[in-house]
Amino acid sequence: MIRSMTGFGRGESKGEGKEFLIEIKTVNHRYSDIFIKVPRQISFLEDKIREYVSKRLSRGKIDVYVSYEEYGEDSKSVLLDRPLAKAYIHAMEALRDEYGLKDDISVSLVSRFPDVLKVEKVEVDEGKTWRLLEIALDSALKSLILMRENEGEGLKVSLLERASYIERILKEITLRAPDVVKEYKQKLENRIKELLDQQNIDENRLAMEVAFFADRCSIDEELVRLGSHISQLKETLDLEQPVGRKLDFLIQEMNREINTIGSKANDLSITRNVVEIKSELEKMREQIQNIE
């Protein structure tokens, strides 16, 4: 199925005192360019996220934003620095004894001294954290891909319509092409008669001149190749794989053929058709730039 490279996806997961919110935004890009923003405490999962995303999205500028919250009771722990607390108590006891001070040493007093109590986050379990993150990531990717496929289907319909329109114009060119040589022969014959002011014309010389013109302005091969490229483009749009680069190449080849036809045709009617085809190809090229 054809996919656009533009889309947005969002996924959430929650469990075991952890919560993930993942948002993925993509736009068109010639290659695959993945940017990931994750909180520092789970930065060790960045490579896994990148690998997971790259397996599902082959092309585009991809921005992945990961929000992570810990709210469980076991997400943090309080550590007591016993040697430091003991040193504080001994110092206060010495101060009391030496100067005869009132003994008001208490737990609340000691706990307020610097570094006696330290709050630390519990070390993150990589396996459990990844399994929870993967749920949100998969959900975000599914919604993103669905959006890209829906937009891609619209692009496919438009491209097929333009391709069919170009085929109709090519039929007009194909029907017109033989008349160009006939008309040239008649014009040449009339011109020679005017210049020579006579009715007798060297038919062999005229035939040679017409044959030379016919060979020079023949566009049969270009028409065949252009028709073949259009057929191949239609077939490519039905492939179940990323086809953006292949379509881009086909459009380049189609432009090459139509430019050659325009330079060789030597006919106003065909030239007008060539201009119309080039206009349609440019519109198709812009659309294909956004296909994965």
N, C-alpha and C positions, 0 to 999 in steps of 0.2 A: 504493500500500500504506500502511495506517495505521502511523504511527510513534509510539512513546512519546517523551517528552522526557527520559527517564531512561536513562543509559547510560554506558559506559566503553570507551575504546579505547586501544590502545598500539601504537606502531610504532617500528621501528629501521632505521637505514641506516648503512653504513660504507664508506669509500673515500677514497683519496688523502690518507691521514693524518688523516682527520676521522671523527667518529662522532656520530650523533644518536640521541637517545631522546626520543620525544614521547608524552605521555599527555594524553588529553582526557576530561574528566568533564562530564556535562551533567545538569541537573535542570530541572523545569518552571519556566516563567516566562511572564508574559503576552506579553512581546515577545522580541526577540533581544538578548541581552546577552553580549558576548564579552570575556573577560579573558584576556590573553596575558602569560606570563612567559617572557622570553628572556634569555640571558646578554648582558652589555653589549657584547661584541665583535661580536655579530651583531644588535644592536638595529635596524639599518637594514632588516632583513627583516620587522619586525613588521607593517607595513602589508600586505605581500604575504601573510603568514600569515592576517591578518584577512580579507582579500578572498577567499582560497581557502576558508576555513572558512565564510564567509557564503554562498558559492554552494552549499554542500552541506547546510547546516543553516539552516533558515529561522526557527526559534523555540527558545527555551530559554535558561537560564543556562549559558553554555559557558565552561569553564576549560581553557585550553591551557597545558601546561607543557613547555618545551623545554630539554633538557639537551644540551650541546655540548662535545665534547672534541677537542683536537688532540694527536696523538701522533707525527706524522711528523717526520723529520729536518729538513725544510724549513719547519717551522712556526715556528721561531725563528731569529734571526740575532744574531751578536755584532759590535758596531760598535766600532772603534778610534778614539778621539779623538786623532788624530796631533798636532795643535798642543799639546794639553794634555800628552801624553806627552813631547813634545820639551821643553816648558817644565820639566817635572819633572826630566828628565835634565840639562838645563843648570844647574838650580839645585843638583842634587847634585854636579855636576862643580865648580861654583864653591865649594861647601862643602868638597869634597875638597882643591882647590888652595889655598884660603885657610888652612885649618887643618892641612894635611898629613895628612889622614886616609887610612886604607886604602881602596883602590878596590874596593868590593864591589857595584858597580851591576850588576844582573842583570835579566833579563826578568821573573822571578817577583816581584822587588822592585817594579819599575815598574808591573806589572799590578795590584798590590794598592792602588795609590793611587786615591783616590776619582775616579770618573767616567772613568778611562782606558779601561776596557772597559764597554760597556753591552749588556745583553741586551734585544733587542726582538723582538716578535712580527711575523712577516711579514704584510703587509697582506692581508686576506681577499679572495679573488676572489668578488665578489657572484654572478656567474652560476653558477660551479661549486658554490658553497656552497648556493645556492637549489635547484639541481637535486638535490643530495644530500638536503637537508632535505625537499624535496617528496616524495621516496620514502617517508620515515618518516611524514610528515604524511598522505599518501594511505592508507598502511597503517593508521594509527591511526583515521582517519575511516571506513574500510571496516568495521573491527571494531566501532566505535561504532555505526554505522548498522545493522549486522546485529543487534546487541543491541537497538537501539531498535525495529527491525522485528519481531523475535521477541516482544518485550513488547507492541508495538502490536497484533499479531495476537491475542494473548490478550485485550486490551481490546476488540477488535472483536467477538470471539465473545461476550464477556460482555454488551456493549451490545446486540447483536442478540437475545440471550436475554431481556434485560429489556424490550426494545421489543416482542417477541412476547408477553410476559406482559402488558404494558400493553394490547396490542390485545385480548387475551382478556377483560380486565376491562372494556374499552370495549364489547365486545359484550354483556356482562351489563348494563351501564348502558343501552345502546340498547334492549335488550329490556324493561327495567324502566320506562323513562321514560313510555311511553303509559299504563301502569297507574296512575301517580301521579295523573294527571288524573282517571281514572275513579274512583279511590278517594276523591279529594277531592270529586267530585260526590256520591258516595253519602254521605260523611260530612256534607257540607253539607245535603243533603236530609234526612237523619235528624235533624240538629241543628235545622233549621227546624221539622220536625214536632214535636219535643219542646217547642220554645219556643212554638209556636202551638197545640199540642195539637189539630191537625187534619190531615186527610188531603189536603185540597185545597191544592196549592202552585202559585204563579204560575210556570209553566214558563218563560215568557219571561225573567222576572227571574233565575230559577235558571240558565238558559242563558247570560245575560249575565255573571253572576258566575263561572261556570265558564270561560267564554271568557277573561275577564280573568285568571283564575288561570293558565290554560293558556299565555297569552301571556307572563305574568310569569315563569313557571318553565320555559319552553321552552329546551331545551339542544341542540336539533338542530344549529344552526350551529356551536356550540362543539365538538360531537362530530365533525362533518365536518372542521373545521379541525385538530383534534387528530389525527385519523386521517391527514390529509394531511401533517402535520408528521412523524409517525412514518414514513410512506412515504418522505418526503424524507430523513430521517435514515438510513434503510437504504440509499438510493441514494448518499448522501454517503460512507458508509463504504466504498464500492467505488471511489471516485475515486482516481486515481494522482497525488495532489498533497496538500500540507498542508491539512487540513480542520478543525483544532482550533477555530479562531475561528468557523467556520460552524456546527459542532456546538454550540458554546457558545450561539450565538444561537438555534438551534432549541430547545434545552432551555429557554431563557428564555421563548420563545413557548409552548411546551408547558405550562410552569408557569402562564403567564397564562391559558390556556384552562381548565386544570383548576381553577384558583382560581375562575373564573367559574362553572363547572359546580357547584362546591361551594356557592357562595353562592346559586344559583338553584334547585338541585334540590329542596329542601324535602322530602327523603325520607331516612330513616335508612339504608336499604340502599345507596342511591346515595352517601350521605355516607361510609359505610364504604369503598366502592370508591374514592372520591376520596382518602381518606387513604392507602390502599394505593398508589395511583398516585403521589401526592406523595412517598411514601417511596422508591419506585423511581426517580423522577426525580432526587431528591437524590443517590442512589447513582450514577446516571449522570452527574450534574453533576460529582461528585468525580472520576470516572474520566476524563471529558473534559478536566478541568483538566491532565491529563498527556499529552494528545495534541498532537502538533506541528501 
